[in-house]
Amino acid sequence: MQLQTFQGSSMAEAMARVKSALGADAVILHTRTVQHRRWLGLKRVELYEITAGKGINVRTPVNRSTPERPVPQNRSSPAVSSSSVRSNAQSLMQTPGVQNAALLGLTQEVTLLKSMVKDLVSEVRHTKTPGVPEELFDQYLKLVENLVADELALEITRTLQKQLRPELLADTKLVREKLAEQIEKLIPPAGPIQRTKLVGPHVVALIGPTGVGKTTTIAKLAANLKLREKRKVGLITIDTFRIAAIDQLKKYADILGAPLRIVATPEEMPSVIASMNDCEFILIDTAGRSPNDTMKLNELKRFLELAGPDEVHLVLSTTASESCVNLAMEKFSEVRVDKLIFTKLDEAAQLGVVLNVVRRVNKGLAYITTGQEVPNDIEVGHGKKLARMILGDWTS
């Protein structure tokens, strides 16, 4: 019998040394972890220890239904065959003790690896964002993950650092509350729609790209003004390209008992508005325009010039990519934008784009929509709620 003890910083390393010294026929008899002290006992290191042997006479487990047969002993032949040793070695390797020791070693190695990766990622991020306060780096990361622009996330965290004493930065709940307050200040409210004149209708136009939900939003606004505020509302659509949009708006108008007019050319707009002078509010639904279609945007601008609306709301979808939103914002601002409406918040995974746009165009947020149901699923855009949602809290 040849017994040896092997040590390694991991179970895998110790096993590799067993195999290297004794070969594949080695039989493991015992495993344990030991503490090894270095540097005059000041530093303690945990090692894995395996006791193994080679040429050990290991008897095959006896089958209870079959009497045990004595193994003939012969000085010229080994006590058991090499295949039997390998079989029993494999059996020992599968015992709970050995498997648990191996699993413990693997778990500890994975934990160590995760810690190393986390430290490495943190180091890289800190290198790329040296201006982020160390104590607020997790909050900065949360903002960026929710698509808040890097420079804006940095500005928010730096402002927060100046507001709180160093010992308060460890209070996660307080930091989150103050972070929400910072975001809220960056989203000025601009709603609801309110009548600002004593004579004539208050005219509101909704503009924006195709597919953002302008027609449904118009219906929600009209329903709230008519049913909840008891106002007389008229509807105008210039979306003569989509029959479905006209039919949809006509159904809502019939339900509400509100007049609906279809305007085909900009020159018709003044007379149509004059014919609805008895309405307190007129809501204008426009056709979706591609931000790249300069001709259609110029036509829209002409419609608005002749309509002379009191308010023009740019409708944007929170499900669109930030590049698309930025392009739409840039092009439609050349037409006219007074306030913002963001739709489909119920479908968006991240809402940082709302904060980016509001900050960039410096326009107030009038409304947000959170579904397709009319007249519900629309509410005045409050910075407090948006701040909570941007931070991942959809219950506020």
RADADA-V453564 format. One record per residue. RES is the residue in one small letter. SS is DSSP state (~ for helix, > for strand, _ for the rest). PHI is phi in degrees with one decimal (NA if undefined). Layout:
# RADADA-V453564
res=[RES RES]
ss=[SS SS]
phi=[PHI PHI]
This chain:
# RADADA-V453564
res=[m q l q t f q g s s m a e a m a r v k s a l g a d a v i l h t r t v q h r r w l g l k r v e l y e i t a g k g i n v r t p v n r s t p e r p v p q n r s s p a v s s s s v r s n a q s l m q t p g v q n a a l l g l t q e v t l l k s m v k d l v s e v r h t k t p g v p e e l f d q y l k l v e n l v a d e l a l e i t r t l q k q l r p e l l a d t k l v r e k l a e q i e k l i p p a g p i q r t k l v g p h v v a l i g p t g v g k t t t i a k l a a n l k l r e k r k v g l i t i d t f r i a a i d q l k k y a d i l g a p l r i v a t p e e m p s v i a s m n d c e f i l i d t a g r s p n d t m k l n e l k r f l e l a g p d e v h l v l s t t a s e s c v n l a m e k f s e v r v d k l i f t k l d e a a q l g v v l n v v r r v n k g l a y i t t g q e v p n d i e v g h g k k l a r m i l g d w t s]
ss=[_ > > > > > > > _ _ ~ ~ ~ ~ ~ ~ ~ ~ ~ ~ ~ ~ _ _ _ _ > > > > > > > > > > > > _ _ _ _ > > > > > > > > > > > > _ _ _ _ _ _ _ _ _ _ _ _ _ _ _ _ _ _ _ _ _ _ _ _ _ _ _ ~ ~ ~ ~ ~ ~ ~ ~ ~ ~ ~ ~ _ _ ~ ~ ~ ~ ~ ~ ~ ~ ~ ~ ~ ~ ~ ~ ~ ~ ~ ~ ~ ~ ~ ~ ~ ~ ~ ~ ~ ~ ~ ~ ~ ~ ~ _ _ _ _ _ ~ ~ ~ ~ ~ ~ ~ ~ ~ ~ ~ ~ _ _ _ _ ~ ~ ~ ~ ~ ~ ~ ~ ~ ~ ~ ~ ~ ~ _ _ ~ ~ ~ ~ ~ _ ~ ~ ~ ~ ~ ~ ~ ~ ~ ~ ~ ~ ~ ~ _ _ _ > _ _ _ _ _ _ _ _ _ _ _ _ > > > > > > _ _ _ _ _ _ ~ ~ ~ ~ ~ ~ ~ ~ ~ ~ ~ ~ ~ ~ ~ _ _ _ _ > > > > > _ _ _ _ _ ~ ~ ~ ~ ~ ~ ~ ~ ~ ~ ~ ~ ~ ~ _ _ _ > > > _ _ _ ~ ~ ~ ~ ~ ~ ~ ~ ~ ~ _ _ _ _ _ > > > > > _ _ _ _ _ _ _ _ ~ ~ ~ ~ ~ ~ ~ ~ ~ ~ ~ ~ ~ ~ _ _ _ > > > > > > > _ _ _ _ ~ ~ ~ ~ ~ ~ ~ ~ ~ ~ ~ ~ _ _ _ _ _ > > > > > _ ~ ~ ~ _ _ _ _ ~ ~ ~ ~ ~ ~ ~ ~ ~ ~ _ _ > > > > > > _ _ _ _ _ _ _ _ > > > _ _ ~ ~ ~ ~ ~ ~ ~ ~ _ _ _ _ _ _]
phi=[NA -127.7 -101.8 -140.5 -114.4 -125.3 -127.0 -159.5 -73.1 -142.1 -62.5 -63.8 -66.7 -64.1 -63.7 -64.2 -70.3 -62.2 -65.1 -66.1 -85.2 -111.8 84.5 -70.3 -85.3 -62.9 -115.2 -84.3 -104.0 -160.8 -133.5 -162.5 -108.9 -130.1 -99.7 -121.1 -98.9 -128.7 51.3 58.3 83.8 -81.6 -119.1 -110.7 -122.3 -92.3 -120.1 -102.2 -122.2 -125.7 -103.3 -138.4 -143.7 -135.6 74.6 -87.7 -81.3 -105.2 -82.5 -65.8 -53.7 -85.1 -81.5 -62.7 -82.7 -123.7 -59.7 -73.6 -99.4 -68.4 -85.7 -60.4 -101.7 -143.2 -60.9 -84.9 -130.0 -67.4 -63.3 -137.4 -73.4 -64.1 -65.2 -66.0 -62.0 -61.6 -61.9 -71.0 -62.0 -65.4 -63.2 -65.6 -63.4 -94.4 -69.6 -55.9 -61.4 -66.6 -65.2 -64.7 -64.3 -65.6 -65.6 -61.1 -63.0 -65.4 -61.3 -65.6 -67.4 -64.1 -60.0 -63.2 -64.0 -61.2 -63.3 -66.0 -65.0 -60.9 -63.4 -66.0 -62.2 -61.6 -63.7 -64.3 -65.4 -64.3 -66.4 -77.8 -126.8 -66.6 -83.7 -77.5 -59.2 -55.9 -68.7 -114.1 -65.1 -64.1 -67.5 -59.1 -62.9 -61.8 -64.2 -63.7 -63.0 -92.9 70.0 -71.8 -56.6 -53.2 -66.5 -73.3 -62.4 -65.0 -62.0 -64.4 -68.8 -66.5 -62.5 -64.9 -61.9 -71.6 -79.6 -104.6 -68.3 -52.1 -70.6 -86.2 -68.3 -84.1 -83.8 -59.4 -64.0 -64.6 -60.2 -63.8 -63.7 -68.4 -65.1 -62.7 -64.6 -61.7 -65.7 -57.9 -65.3 -86.7 -120.8 -69.5 -74.6 -135.1 -113.1 -85.1 -64.1 -134.5 -71.0 -115.7 -133.4 -89.7 -122.2 85.7 -76.1 -87.7 -100.5 -127.4 -113.2 -110.3 -126.5 155.5 -66.9 -67.7 84.6 -88.4 97.9 -65.0 -63.2 -64.3 -66.3 -57.8 -62.2 -65.1 -63.6 -63.1 -63.3 -66.5 -65.4 -77.3 -85.5 -95.9 -101.3 57.8 -99.3 -88.4 -121.6 -119.2 -121.2 -130.0 -125.1 -111.6 -85.9 -89.1 -85.4 -119.3 -60.7 -61.5 -66.8 -65.4 -62.7 -62.5 -68.0 -64.6 -63.2 -65.0 -62.5 -63.6 -63.5 -82.8 69.6 -108.9 -68.3 -126.1 -121.0 -108.7 -114.1 -94.8 -131.3 -58.3 -66.2 -77.9 -59.3 -57.7 -69.3 -66.9 -63.5 -63.8 -71.7 -111.9 -66.1 -81.5 -79.6 -81.6 -134.2 -124.4 -109.5 -106.7 -96.7 -110.2 -72.8 -65.0 -116.4 -73.6 -60.5 -91.5 -92.3 -61.8 -63.6 -67.6 -67.4 -65.7 -64.9 -60.3 -60.9 -66.6 -57.1 -68.8 -61.1 -81.1 -79.3 58.6 -66.3 -76.5 -141.6 -122.8 -105.0 -87.9 -99.2 -128.7 -98.1 -75.9 -88.7 -77.5 -67.5 -64.9 -65.7 -67.3 -63.6 -63.8 -64.8 -61.5 -60.5 -65.5 -72.8 -73.7 -66.1 -71.8 -82.5 171.0 -138.9 -106.5 -143.3 -120.2 -129.4 -110.0 -110.8 62.0 -64.0 -70.9 -102.6 -86.9 -85.2 -129.5 -119.3 -59.9 -60.6 -60.3 -63.3 -60.7 -68.6 -58.5 -68.9 -71.6 -89.8 57.0 -119.1 -75.1 -93.8 -86.2 -142.7 -130.3 -119.6 -128.7 163.3 -100.2 -72.0 -110.2 -94.1 -77.4 56.3 -144.9 -152.4 -63.2 -76.4 -100.6 -61.3 -62.3 -67.3 -61.9 -61.7 -63.7 -68.9 -63.8 -82.0 96.6 -101.4 -91.4 -95.2 -82.0]
